[in-house]
């Protein structure tokens, strides 16, 4: 507890844009056009669930903290953060940021946002991390203190990173923050980021105008005058648009098959982005067949992970050992947890152990519906491989690919047997396990409720000693692995593409941040016409 009580992290100055030929770049009249494959579902950052939601609202609503390639947190709106004691956290925030209507950003906005999220329970990661949050108080214009219901060694950094701060004077009059559409119909948008939404053509484009005062970048003013997000049906159309000069950046990561092709294309730069997430399958345990551990184990042994990584990912991914503790989280990673062996004979033995008998064609009397997003070309490919290899084990899988926002809605409703997808950032093991495996976890798609696992997660959350916390989380990961509460398939670094006419991008880990994070977009500048 003594270590927790003195924890305080200092601000890190944002990286400056690299110099252009004529010296340090200055704000100009250029428009940066960014491609995406999804429309905005919610303009309210507290309830967003699409990548496009996140990319665009991030340009308007700041976070207290940012993140490094190893998951460590750094300053954004906050300059210091930590714990006063085991049930009291704090943030000191900058005093030089304003909303685009001229209203200062203060600790009142931060406290209001946190209290409103706790009160109104909007769906999403922010609220999902507030289990031990009781209240927030602005003790001055620049200091917020949060009261916890019990010790939680992760919450200060996690809600500081995951939660956007919204303007109290806009959101409070609207009532519930879980229901406020924030669609601009109440007089337009108000931003404390580098850009503010100006106009929308649903299904086509979203235009954001520069805010003149953004102290987080060199010079205090974003360099592009406008940001235009254009919506395309798929990544192949995005690539054609980039090659033709219709767009300057592709926001989503490139399919592995396209990386080498674009690396050799004149006028296009391909940039590597650190991955802090993983791809996985989860098995819905509300299905009586999938409630049997032997069936989940049989499915786990019926997937050819090496073929998926080599054929679909073209070697651009690595195994996590079928563990939710990824290698990039090097302090927590446990190499004694090994990947599920691809063995269809073993799958059959497990199905028979679960009480199933194969028919004359070698197929067991079960069929599972696997959902995935059609806008995710990588998962779309490996889902077919999983179907094919599972059939060899006598297990039928029906593939159901849908438009991304439909897929997300189905996921949230539990309308699937097998969920196939990925999470962009899994940065703090305790928080990630709480969200993924506790009964009320926001992304508990297996619907697991394991008392032993629950107890370990709760114990880790209250443990401030790092070595002890690591030991607890490794034990928790073994339970997840043995019971196949999550089938972690691989983690990978990502590749994004932009026109070589633009420079100054500042990469952050994950597809969510990548080179379309606020600092990066505000620092980008055109180097040629």
C-alpha positions as CSV (number, residue, x, y, z in Angstrom):
1,X,0.0,0.0,0.0
2,X,2.9,2.3,0.7
3,X,4.0,2.1,-3.0
4,X,0.4,2.8,-4.1
5,X,0.1,5.8,-1.8
6,X,3.1,7.6,-3.4
7,X,2.4,6.6,-7.0
8,X,2.5,9.7,-9.2
9,X,3.4,9.8,-12.9
10,X,4.6,12.9,-14.5
11,X,3.5,14.4,-17.8
12,X,5.3,13.4,-21.0
13,X,5.5,16.0,-23.7
14,X,3.9,15.0,-27.0
15,X,6.3,14.3,-29.8
16,X,6.7,17.1,-32.3
17,X,6.0,16.7,-36.0
18,X,9.2,16.0,-38.0
19,X,10.5,18.9,-39.9
20,X,9.6,19.5,-43.5
21,X,12.2,20.7,-46.0
22,X,11.4,24.4,-45.2
23,X,11.6,23.9,-41.5
24,X,9.0,23.2,-38.8
25,X,5.6,22.7,-40.5
26,X,2.8,25.1,-39.7
27,X,-1.0,25.0,-39.8
28,X,-2.2,25.2,-43.4
29,X,-5.3,24.8,-45.6
30,X,-4.9,21.1,-46.4
31,X,-7.5,18.4,-46.0
32,X,-6.5,15.0,-44.8
33,X,-8.9,12.3,-46.1
34,X,-9.1,9.0,-44.2
35,X,-10.8,5.8,-45.4
36,X,-13.0,3.7,-43.2
37,X,-15.3,0.8,-43.9
38,X,-18.0,1.6,-41.3
39,X,-20.4,4.4,-40.6
40,X,-20.6,6.1,-37.2
41,X,-23.2,4.4,-34.9
42,X,-22.9,6.7,-31.9
43,X,-21.4,10.2,-31.7
44,X,-21.5,9.9,-27.9
45,X,-18.0,8.6,-27.0
46,X,-19.4,7.1,-23.8
47,X,-21.5,4.5,-25.7
48,X,-19.6,4.1,-29.0
49,X,-19.2,0.6,-30.3
50,X,-17.8,0.9,-33.9
51,X,-14.2,1.6,-34.8
52,X,-15.4,4.7,-36.8
53,X,-17.2,5.9,-33.6
54,X,-13.9,5.7,-31.7
55,X,-11.8,7.2,-34.4
56,X,-13.9,10.3,-34.8
57,X,-15.1,11.0,-31.3
58,X,-11.5,10.6,-30.1
59,X,-10.7,13.7,-32.2
60,X,-13.2,15.7,-30.1
61,X,-13.2,14.3,-26.5
62,X,-9.9,13.9,-24.7
63,X,-8.7,11.1,-22.5
64,X,-6.9,11.6,-19.3
65,X,-4.1,9.2,-20.3
66,X,-2.5,7.9,-23.4
67,X,-0.6,4.6,-23.9
68,X,2.8,3.3,-25.0
69,X,3.7,0.2,-27.1
70,X,4.2,-1.9,-23.9
71,X,0.8,-0.9,-22.4
72,X,2.3,1.7,-20.1
73,X,0.3,4.9,-19.6
74,X,1.4,8.4,-20.3
75,X,0.0,11.9,-20.0
76,X,-2.8,13.4,-22.1
77,X,-5.3,15.7,-20.3
78,X,-3.8,14.5,-16.9
79,X,-0.4,15.5,-15.9
80,X,-0.1,13.4,-12.7
81,X,-2.2,10.5,-11.4
82,X,-2.0,7.8,-8.7
83,X,-3.4,6.9,-5.3
84,X,-3.8,9.0,-2.1
85,X,-4.5,5.8,-0.2
86,X,-5.8,2.3,-1.1
87,X,-9.4,3.5,-1.8
88,X,-8.7,7.1,-3.1
89,X,-7.2,7.9,-6.5
90,X,-6.5,11.2,-8.1
91,X,-5.7,13.0,-11.3
92,X,-4.1,16.4,-11.8
93,X,-5.1,17.9,-15.1
94,X,-3.8,20.5,-17.5
95,X,-5.1,24.1,-17.1
96,X,-4.7,25.2,-20.7
97,X,-7.4,23.3,-22.6
98,X,-10.8,24.7,-23.6
99,X,-13.9,23.4,-25.3
100,X,-14.4,24.7,-28.8
101,X,-17.2,27.0,-27.6
102,X,-14.6,28.7,-25.3
103,X,-15.6,27.0,-22.0
104,X,-12.5,25.9,-20.1
105,X,-11.9,22.2,-19.5
106,X,-11.8,21.6,-15.8
107,X,-11.9,18.9,-13.2
108,X,-15.6,19.4,-13.0
109,X,-15.9,17.9,-16.5
110,X,-13.9,14.9,-15.5
111,X,-15.8,14.3,-12.3
112,X,-19.2,14.8,-14.1
113,X,-18.2,12.3,-16.8
114,X,-17.2,9.6,-14.3
115,X,-20.2,10.1,-12.0
116,X,-22.6,10.1,-15.0
117,X,-21.1,6.9,-16.5
118,X,-21.4,5.2,-13.1
119,X,-25.0,6.4,-12.6
120,X,-26.4,5.8,-16.1
121,X,-24.4,2.6,-17.0
122,X,-23.9,3.1,-20.8
123,X,-22.8,0.0,-22.5
124,X,-19.1,-0.3,-23.2
125,X,-15.6,-0.6,-21.7
126,X,-15.6,2.6,-19.7
127,X,-18.6,1.6,-17.5
128,X,-17.4,-2.0,-17.5
129,X,-14.2,-0.9,-15.6
130,X,-16.1,1.0,-12.9
131,X,-17.1,-1.9,-10.7
132,X,-15.1,-0.6,-7.7
133,X,-15.7,3.1,-8.5
134,X,-18.0,5.0,-6.1
135,X,-17.7,8.7,-6.9
136,X,-15.5,11.4,-8.3
137,X,-15.0,14.9,-6.8
138,X,-13.4,18.0,-8.3
139,X,-11.4,19.3,-5.3
140,X,-10.1,22.2,-7.4
141,X,-10.2,23.3,-11.1
142,X,-7.3,20.9,-11.8
143,X,-7.6,18.1,-9.4
144,X,-10.1,15.2,-9.3
145,X,-10.2,12.6,-6.6
146,X,-12.1,9.3,-7.0
147,X,-13.4,7.2,-4.1
148,X,-13.4,3.4,-4.5
149,X,-15.6,0.9,-2.8
150,X,-12.6,-1.3,-2.2
151,X,-8.9,-1.3,-3.2
152,X,-8.3,-1.5,-7.0
153,X,-4.8,-1.2,-8.2
154,X,-5.7,-0.9,-11.9
155,X,-8.7,1.5,-12.0
156,X,-6.9,4.8,-12.0
157,X,-4.9,4.1,-15.1
158,X,-7.6,2.1,-16.8
159,X,-10.5,4.5,-16.6
160,X,-8.0,7.3,-17.2
161,X,-7.0,5.7,-20.5
162,X,-10.3,4.2,-21.7
163,X,-12.7,6.9,-20.7
164,X,-13.2,10.1,-22.8
165,X,-14.0,13.3,-20.9
166,X,-17.1,15.0,-22.1
167,X,-18.3,18.7,-21.6
168,X,-20.5,18.9,-18.5
169,X,-22.3,22.0,-19.9
170,X,-23.4,20.0,-23.0
171,X,-24.1,16.5,-21.6
172,X,-25.7,17.3,-18.2
173,X,-28.7,19.1,-19.6
174,X,-29.4,16.2,-22.0
175,X,-30.2,13.8,-19.1
176,X,-28.9,10.3,-19.2
177,X,-25.5,10.0,-20.8
178,X,-26.4,6.4,-21.8
179,X,-29.2,7.8,-24.0
180,X,-27.9,11.1,-25.3
181,X,-27.2,10.8,-29.0
182,X,-24.9,13.8,-29.2
183,X,-25.7,13.9,-32.9
184,X,-25.2,17.7,-33.3
185,X,-28.9,18.3,-33.4
186,X,-28.8,20.5,-30.2
187,X,-26.7,23.2,-31.9
188,X,-23.7,21.3,-33.1
189,X,-20.8,19.6,-31.5
190,X,-18.4,20.9,-28.8
191,X,-14.8,19.6,-28.9
192,X,-11.7,19.8,-26.7
193,X,-9.7,17.8,-29.2
194,X,-7.8,18.9,-32.4
195,X,-11.0,18.8,-34.6
196,X,-14.7,19.2,-34.3
197,X,-17.4,17.5,-36.4
198,X,-18.9,19.9,-38.9
199,X,-21.0,17.9,-41.4
200,X,-22.2,14.4,-42.0
201,X,-23.3,12.5,-45.1
202,X,-24.3,9.1,-43.7
203,X,-22.9,6.3,-45.7
204,X,-20.5,8.6,-47.5
205,X,-18.4,11.0,-45.4
206,X,-17.8,12.8,-42.1
207,X,-16.1,16.2,-42.1
208,X,-14.3,17.6,-39.1
209,X,-12.9,21.2,-38.9
210,X,-9.7,22.2,-37.1
211,X,-10.0,23.7,-33.7
212,X,-7.4,26.5,-33.4
213,X,-6.3,25.8,-29.9
214,X,-4.9,22.4,-29.1
215,X,-1.9,22.6,-26.8
216,X,-1.0,18.9,-27.0
217,X,0.8,19.4,-30.3
218,X,3.8,21.5,-31.3
219,X,2.7,25.1,-31.9
220,X,-0.7,24.6,-30.2
221,X,-2.6,24.3,-33.5
222,X,-3.5,21.2,-35.6
223,X,-1.7,21.3,-38.9
224,X,-4.5,20.0,-41.3
225,X,-7.5,22.4,-41.8
226,X,-10.0,19.6,-42.2
227,X,-10.3,15.8,-41.7
228,X,-12.7,13.9,-43.9
229,X,-13.5,10.3,-43.2
230,X,-14.9,8.6,-46.3
231,X,-16.8,5.3,-46.1
232,X,-15.9,2.5,-48.4
233,X,-17.5,-1.0,-48.7
234,X,-14.3,-2.9,-48.0
235,X,-10.6,-2.7,-47.7
236,X,-9.9,-3.5,-51.3
237,X,-11.9,-0.4,-52.4
238,X,-10.0,1.6,-49.8
239,X,-6.7,0.5,-51.3
240,X,-7.8,1.5,-54.8
241,X,-8.8,4.9,-53.4
242,X,-5.4,5.3,-51.8
243,X,-3.6,4.3,-55.0
244,X,-5.7,6.8,-57.0
245,X,-5.2,9.6,-54.6
246,X,-8.9,9.8,-53.5
247,X,-7.8,9.3,-49.9
248,X,-4.6,9.9,-48.0
249,X,-4.8,7.3,-45.2
250,X,-6.5,4.0,-44.6
251,X,-7.6,3.9,-41.0
252,X,-8.0,0.2,-40.6
253,X,-5.1,-2.2,-40.7
254,X,-4.1,-3.9,-43.9
255,X,-4.9,-7.6,-44.6
256,X,-1.5,-9.4,-44.6
257,X,-1.8,-10.3,-48.3
258,X,-1.8,-6.6,-49.1
259,X,1.2,-5.6,-47.0
260,X,4.0,-6.6,-49.3
261,X,2.1,-5.4,-52.4
262,X,1.7,-1.9,-51.0
263,X,5.3,-1.8,-49.5
264,X,6.5,-1.9,-53.1
265,X,4.0,0.7,-54.5
266,X,5.3,4.1,-55.4
267,X,3.6,7.0,-53.6
268,X,2.4,4.8,-50.6
269,X,4.1,4.4,-47.2
270,X,3.3,1.3,-45.1
271,X,3.9,1.8,-41.4
272,X,4.1,-0.9,-38.7
273,X,1.9,-0.4,-35.6
274,X,2.5,-2.4,-32.4
275,X,-0.4,-4.7,-31.6
276,X,-1.7,-4.9,-28.0
277,X,-4.6,-7.1,-28.8
278,X,-5.4,-10.6,-29.9
279,X,-7.8,-12.6,-32.1
280,X,-9.9,-15.2,-30.5
281,X,-12.9,-17.4,-30.4
282,X,-15.3,-17.7,-27.5
283,X,-17.9,-20.4,-27.0
284,X,-21.3,-19.3,-25.7
285,X,-21.9,-21.4,-22.6
286,X,-25.6,-20.7,-22.5
287,X,-25.7,-23.3,-25.2
288,X,-26.1,-26.6,-23.3
289,X,-23.6,-28.4,-25.6
290,X,-21.0,-25.6,-25.2
291,X,-21.5,-25.6,-21.5
292,X,-19.6,-28.9,-21.5
293,X,-15.9,-28.3,-21.0
294,X,-15.1,-31.4,-23.2
295,X,-16.9,-29.8,-26.1
296,X,-15.1,-26.5,-25.8
297,X,-11.8,-28.5,-25.5
298,X,-12.7,-30.5,-28.6
299,X,-13.3,-27.3,-30.6
300,X,-10.1,-25.9,-29.3
301,X,-8.2,-28.9,-30.6
302,X,-10.0,-28.8,-33.9
303,X,-8.5,-25.5,-35.0
304,X,-5.2,-25.5,-37.0
305,X,-3.6,-22.4,-35.4
306,X,-0.2,-22.7,-37.3
307,X,-2.0,-22.9,-40.6
308,X,-4.1,-19.9,-39.7
309,X,-1.0,-17.8,-38.8
310,X,1.1,-19.0,-41.8
311,X,-1.6,-19.1,-44.5
312,X,-4.0,-16.3,-43.6
313,X,-1.6,-14.1,-41.6
314,X,1.3,-14.9,-43.8
315,X,3.6,-15.2,-40.8
316,X,2.7,-11.8,-39.5
317,X,1.3,-13.2,-36.2
318,X,2.6,-15.2,-33.2
319,X,1.1,-17.6,-30.8
320,X,0.2,-16.5,-27.3
321,X,0.2,-20.1,-26.1
322,X,-3.6,-20.0,-26.1
323,X,-3.2,-17.7,-23.1
324,X,-4.9,-14.3,-22.5
325,X,-1.5,-13.2,-21.1
326,X,0.2,-12.1,-24.3
327,X,4.0,-12.1,-24.9
328,X,4.0,-8.3,-25.3
329,X,2.9,-8.1,-21.6
330,X,6.3,-9.6,-20.8
331,X,6.1,-9.3,-17.0
332,X,2.9,-11.4,-17.0
333,X,3.5,-13.8,-19.9
334,X,3.8,-17.4,-18.8
335,X,5.4,-19.7,-21.3
336,X,4.4,-22.8,-19.3
337,X,0.9,-22.3,-20.8
338,X,1.1,-23.9,-24.2
339,X,-1.1,-23.6,-27.3
340,X,-3.9,-26.1,-27.9
341,X,-2.6,-28.9,-30.1
342,X,-4.3,-29.3,-33.4
343,X,-5.5,-32.9,-33.2
344,X,-8.8,-33.9,-34.7
345,X,-8.5,-37.4,-33.2
346,X,-8.2,-35.9,-29.7
347,X,-11.3,-33.7,-30.6
348,X,-13.2,-36.9,-31.4
349,X,-12.2,-38.5,-28.1
350,X,-13.3,-35.5,-26.2
351,X,-16.7,-35.4,-28.0
352,X,-17.2,-39.1,-27.1
353,X,-16.2,-38.4,-23.5
354,X,-18.9,-35.7,-23.5
355,X,-21.5,-38.3,-24.4
356,X,-21.8,-37.9,-28.2
357,X,-21.7,-40.6,-30.8
358,X,-20.8,-40.0,-34.4
359,X,-23.1,-41.1,-37.3
360,X,-22.1,-43.2,-40.2
361,X,-20.4,-40.2,-41.9
362,X,-18.3,-39.5,-38.8
363,X,-20.3,-36.4,-37.8
364,X,-21.5,-35.8,-34.2
365,X,-25.1,-34.6,-33.7
366,X,-24.2,-31.0,-33.0
367,X,-23.9,-27.8,-35.1
368,X,-22.6,-24.4,-34.0
369,X,-23.2,-21.0,-35.5
370,X,-20.0,-18.9,-35.8
371,X,-20.4,-15.2,-36.3
372,X,-17.8,-12.8,-37.7
373,X,-17.6,-9.4,-39.4
374,X,-17.5,-9.3,-43.1
375,X,-15.5,-6.1,-42.8
376,X,-12.7,-8.1,-41.1
377,X,-11.0,-9.8,-44.1
378,X,-8.5,-11.8,-41.9
379,X,-11.2,-13.3,-39.6
380,X,-13.4,-14.0,-42.7
381,X,-10.6,-16.2,-44.0
382,X,-9.6,-18.1,-40.9
383,X,-13.3,-18.7,-40.0
384,X,-13.5,-20.9,-43.1
385,X,-10.3,-22.8,-42.1
386,X,-11.9,-23.4,-38.6
387,X,-15.1,-24.7,-40.2
388,X,-13.1,-27.1,-42.5
389,X,-10.8,-28.4,-39.8
390,X,-13.7,-28.9,-37.3
391,X,-15.5,-30.9,-39.9
392,X,-12.6,-33.3,-39.9
393,X,-13.2,-33.7,-36.2
394,X,-16.9,-34.5,-36.8
395,X,-18.1,-31.1,-35.6
396,X,-20.3,-29.0,-37.9
397,X,-19.9,-25.2,-37.9
398,X,-22.2,-22.8,-39.8
399,X,-20.6,-19.6,-40.7
400,X,-22.6,-16.3,-40.4
401,X,-20.7,-13.3,-41.6
402,X,-22.5,-10.0,-41.3
403,X,-22.0,-6.3,-41.7
404,X,-19.8,-5.1,-38.8
405,X,-22.4,-3.1,-36.9
406,X,-24.9,-6.0,-37.1
407,X,-22.2,-8.3,-35.9
408,X,-21.5,-6.1,-32.9
409,X,-25.2,-6.0,-32.1
410,X,-25.5,-9.8,-32.3
411,X,-22.4,-10.1,-30.1
412,X,-23.9,-7.8,-27.4
413,X,-27.2,-9.7,-27.5
414,X,-25.5,-13.1,-27.2
415,X,-26.9,-14.1,-30.6
416,X,-24.2,-16.7,-31.5
417,X,-22.7,-20.0,-30.5
418,X,-19.1,-19.1,-31.4
419,X,-17.9,-15.5,-31.5
420,X,-14.9,-15.0,-33.8
421,X,-13.1,-11.6,-33.7
422,X,-10.5,-9.6,-32.0
423,X,-9.9,-6.9,-29.4
424,X,-7.6,-4.0,-30.3
425,X,-6.1,-3.3,-26.8
426,X,-5.8,-5.7,-23.9
427,X,-3.4,-3.6,-21.8
428,X,-3.9,-4.4,-18.2
429,X,-4.4,-8.1,-17.3
430,X,-6.5,-7.6,-14.2
431,X,-8.9,-5.3,-16.0
432,X,-9.0,-7.4,-19.1
433,X,-9.8,-10.5,-17.1
434,X,-12.5,-8.7,-15.1
435,X,-14.2,-7.5,-18.4
436,X,-13.8,-10.8,-20.1
437,X,-14.5,-13.4,-17.4
438,X,-16.4,-12.0,-14.5
439,X,-20.2,-12.7,-14.5
440,X,-21.0,-9.0,-15.1
441,X,-18.0,-8.4,-17.4
442,X,-18.8,-6.1,-20.4
443,X,-17.1,-8.5,-22.8
444,X,-17.8,-11.8,-21.1
445,X,-19.0,-13.5,-24.4
446,X,-18.5,-17.0,-23.0
447,X,-20.9,-16.2,-20.1
448,X,-18.5,-17.8,-17.7
449,X,-19.1,-17.7,-13.9
450,X,-16.3,-19.6,-12.3
451,X,-16.0,-19.0,-8.5
452,X,-12.3,-19.9,-8.4
453,X,-11.5,-17.6,-11.3
454,X,-13.7,-14.8,-9.9
455,X,-11.9,-15.0,-6.6
456,X,-8.5,-14.7,-8.2
457,X,-9.5,-11.7,-10.3
458,X,-10.9,-10.0,-7.2
459,X,-7.7,-10.7,-5.3
460,X,-5.5,-9.4,-8.0
461,X,-7.5,-6.2,-8.3
462,X,-6.8,-5.5,-4.6
463,X,-3.1,-6.4,-4.8
464,X,-0.6,-3.5,-5.2
465,X,2.5,-5.7,-5.0
466,X,3.5,-6.4,-8.6
467,X,5.1,-9.8,-8.1
468,X,2.1,-11.1,-6.1
469,X,-0.3,-9.7,-8.7
470,X,1.7,-11.5,-11.6
471,X,1.5,-14.8,-9.7
472,X,-2.2,-14.5,-9.2
473,X,-2.9,-13.6,-12.8
474,X,-0.8,-16.5,-14.1
475,X,-3.0,-18.8,-12.0
476,X,-6.1,-17.2,-13.4
477,X,-4.8,-17.6,-17.0
478,X,-4.3,-21.4,-16.4
479,X,-8.0,-21.7,-15.4
480,X,-9.1,-19.8,-18.5
481,X,-6.8,-22.1,-20.6
482,X,-7.8,-25.4,-19.1
483,X,-11.5,-24.7,-19.3
484,X,-11.3,-22.9,-22.7
485,X,-13.2,-19.9,-21.4
486,X,-11.4,-18.1,-24.2
487,X,-9.6,-19.5,-27.2
488,X,-6.8,-17.0,-27.9
489,X,-5.4,-17.7,-31.3
490,X,-2.7,-15.2,-32.0
491,X,-1.4,-11.7,-31.6
492,X,0.1,-9.6,-34.3
493,X,1.7,-6.3,-35.1
494,X,-0.4,-4.4,-37.7
495,X,0.4,-2.5,-40.8
496,X,-1.3,0.7,-42.0
497,X,-0.9,2.7,-45.2
498,X,-0.8,6.3,-46.1
499,X,0.1,8.5,-49.0
500,X,3.8,9.5,-49.1
501,X,2.5,13.0,-49.8
502,X,1.8,13.2,-46.0
503,X,4.2,12.9,-43.1
504,X,4.4,13.6,-39.4
505,X,2.2,10.8,-38.2
506,X,2.8,9.6,-34.7
507,X,2.0,5.9,-34.2
508,X,0.3,4.5,-31.1
509,X,-0.3,0.8,-30.4
510,X,-3.4,-1.0,-31.8
511,X,-5.7,-0.4,-34.7
512,X,-7.9,1.9,-32.5
513,X,-5.1,4.4,-32.1
514,X,-2.6,3.6,-34.9
515,X,-1.8,6.7,-36.9
516,X,-5.3,8.1,-36.6
517,X,-5.0,9.0,-32.9
518,X,-5.5,12.7,-32.1
519,X,-1.9,13.7,-31.7
520,X,-0.9,11.9,-34.9
521,X,-3.7,13.4,-37.1
522,X,-3.1,16.9,-35.7
523,X,0.6,16.6,-36.4
524,X,0.3,15.3,-40.0
525,X,1.3,17.7,-42.8
526,X,1.5,17.6,-46.5
527,X,5.0,17.4,-48.0
528,X,4.1,17.8,-51.7
529,X,1.2,18.9,-53.9
